[in-house]
Amino acid sequence: MDSDYSLNTLFNLEGKTALITGGSSGLGLIMAKALIQNGVRVVISSRSQEKCGLALSALQKFGDCTAITANVTSGEDRRRLLEEVERHFGGLSILVNNAGANWGAPLANYPDEGFEKVISTNLNAVFSLTRESVPLLKKSASAENPSRIVNIGSMDGLHVPVVQRVPTFAYSASKAALHHLTRALAVELGPQCITVNAVAPGFFESRMTDYIFEHYLKDIEADCPLRRIGQEEEIAGVIIYLVSRAGNYTNGAVIPVDGGTSVSKGAKPWDEG
Ligand SMILES: NC(=O)c1ccc[n+]([C@@H]2O[C@H](COP(=O)([O-])OP(=O)(O)OC[C@H]3O[C@@H](n4cnc5c(N)ncnc54)[C@H](OP(=O)(O)O)[C@@H]3O)[C@@H](O)[C@H]2O)c1
């Protein structure tokens, strides 16, 4: 009974460093703020210089943040990004693979280039950036304090999404594959003191969900057992847990943060008929 279970010890993130891809908006921006507010030095990256600049000015008032413009699907950009991260931090304790893309179209018109774009952003680029980040993650890793990789998957990789009525074949396939890649990498990298987990969010407000919420918000809320979309702090909480001491032994997990939507299959409680 000598262990210290105080929140300050269990969730203390001081001294850690993080790279968050797609950190310039939406869930990436929320996770960046959550980590920075808790003492993590963070690099955010995305393709748009303008979005990176706006995010940087919003985040810098909370602590240590740097923004680097990079396209995760470009090998040259990833090399430059990791060189910058190494120059800034020496090593890297947290990699959040969050950058993502979607494409919705009926099957008959679903273009190959749309399918390829989604798979290359949501899956191929995550694999490449992870492989290329391992040397930096190893530098910061120890058995007592493993380095972390957190992949942002989706509840759409856990079930077949129908509520928005716009088929997103590549998206759900890419996220299901990302969840399984997470498990394979957890087995591979665990012995090197790097944990690999995925978060599978339900619906949260972002640029990606603007159109869907405009047209289908009521159906989305009705489809969720909690009858609502997710709130910012519910993403902040799960990332803090996964990269904290409390999360040291969680490895190979895919954690749904979706109010139970992916397990409900549209089911209603008995008394609602
Ligand atoms: N919002 C939700 O309800 C929800 C639910 C489940 C899962 N997710 C996942 O959460 C992650 C973030 O999405 P979001 O909802 O926050 O949408 P978002 O606001 O559109 O954010 C996507 C981010 O990724 C960046 N990005 C896109 N393609 C990129 C590329 N090739 N290289 C580098 N950065 C790129 C975007 O910035 P640039 O345009 O500047 O590149 C942006 O910062 C995605 O993986 C998404 O699948 C979201």
The ligand as a MOL file (V3000), in Angstrom:
LIG
                    3D

  0  0  0     0  0            999 V3000
M  V30 BEGIN CTAB
M  V30 COUNTS 48 52 0 0 0
M  V30 BEGIN ATOM
M  V30 1 N -15.1040 14.3390 -35.8410 0
M  V30 2 C -15.5660 13.1180 -35.6800 0
M  V30 3 O -16.7600 12.9330 -35.3920 0
M  V30 4 C -14.6530 11.9200 -35.8490 0
M  V30 5 C -15.1800 10.6620 -35.5430 0
M  V30 6 C -14.3550 9.5550 -35.6630 0
M  V30 7 C -13.0420 9.6860 -36.0510 0
M  V30 8 N -12.5490 10.9350 -36.3630 0 CHG=1
M  V30 9 C -11.1500 11.0140 -36.7730 0
M  V30 10 O -10.5180 12.0630 -36.0950 0
M  V30 11 C -9.4130 12.5230 -36.8740 0
M  V30 12 C -9.4810 14.0430 -36.9800 0
M  V30 13 O -10.6240 14.4100 -37.7400 0
M  V30 14 P -11.5560 15.6760 -37.3750 0
M  V30 15 O -12.9240 15.1920 -37.2280 0
M  V30 16 O -10.9220 16.4520 -36.2960 0 CHG=-1
M  V30 17 O -11.5440 16.4440 -38.7790 0
M  V30 18 P -10.7790 17.7630 -39.2620 0
M  V30 19 O -11.1110 18.9220 -38.4090 0
M  V30 20 O -11.0650 17.8390 -40.7200 0
M  V30 21 O -9.2510 17.4190 -39.0040 0
M  V30 22 C -8.4630 16.6800 -39.8920 0
M  V30 23 C -7.0390 17.1600 -39.7130 0
M  V30 24 O -6.1740 16.3690 -40.5090 0
M  V30 25 C -5.3670 17.2270 -41.3040 0
M  V30 26 N -5.0310 16.4880 -42.5110 0
M  V30 27 C -5.8690 15.9590 -43.4470 0
M  V30 28 N -5.1640 15.3490 -44.4050 0
M  V30 29 C -3.8570 15.4960 -44.0850 0
M  V30 30 C -2.6440 15.1000 -44.6860 0
M  V30 31 N -2.6100 14.4160 -45.8510 0
M  V30 32 N -1.4710 15.4320 -44.0840 0
M  V30 33 C -1.4710 16.1260 -42.9200 0
M  V30 34 N -2.5900 16.5200 -42.2890 0
M  V30 35 C -3.7700 16.2240 -42.8830 0
M  V30 36 C -6.2140 18.4890 -41.5340 0
M  V30 37 O -5.4630 19.6730 -41.7700 0
M  V30 38 P -5.0020 20.1900 -43.2490 0
M  V30 39 O -6.2420 20.3040 -44.0730 0
M  V30 40 O -4.3150 21.4880 -42.9830 0
M  V30 41 O -4.0480 19.1470 -43.7500 0
M  V30 42 C -6.8570 18.5980 -40.1530 0
M  V30 43 O -5.9820 19.2420 -39.2410 0
M  V30 44 C -9.5120 11.8250 -38.2260 0
M  V30 45 O -8.6200 10.7280 -38.2560 0
M  V30 46 C -10.9580 11.3350 -38.2450 0
M  V30 47 O -11.1200 10.2170 -39.0570 0
M  V30 48 C -13.3340 12.0470 -36.2720 0
M  V30 END ATOM
M  V30 BEGIN BOND
M  V30 1 1 1 2
M  V30 2 2 2 3
M  V30 3 1 2 4
M  V30 4 1 4 5
M  V30 5 2 4 48
M  V30 6 2 5 6
M  V30 7 1 6 7
M  V30 8 2 7 8
M  V30 9 1 8 9
M  V30 10 1 8 48
M  V30 11 1 9 10
M  V30 12 1 9 46
M  V30 13 1 10 11
M  V30 14 1 11 12
M  V30 15 1 11 44
M  V30 16 1 12 13
M  V30 17 1 13 14
M  V30 18 2 14 15
M  V30 19 1 14 16
M  V30 20 1 14 17
M  V30 21 1 17 18
M  V30 22 2 18 19
M  V30 23 1 18 20
M  V30 24 1 18 21
M  V30 25 1 21 22
M  V30 26 1 22 23
M  V30 27 1 23 24
M  V30 28 1 23 42
M  V30 29 1 24 25
M  V30 30 1 25 26
M  V30 31 1 25 36
M  V30 32 1 26 27
M  V30 33 1 26 35
M  V30 34 2 27 28
M  V30 35 1 28 29
M  V30 36 1 29 30
M  V30 37 2 29 35
M  V30 38 1 30 31
M  V30 39 2 30 32
M  V30 40 1 32 33
M  V30 41 2 33 34
M  V30 42 1 34 35
M  V30 43 1 36 37
M  V30 44 1 36 42
M  V30 45 1 37 38
M  V30 46 2 38 39
M  V30 47 1 38 40
M  V30 48 1 38 41
M  V30 49 1 42 43
M  V30 50 1 44 45
M  V30 51 1 44 46
M  V30 52 1 46 47
M  V30 END BOND
M  V30 END CTAB
M  END
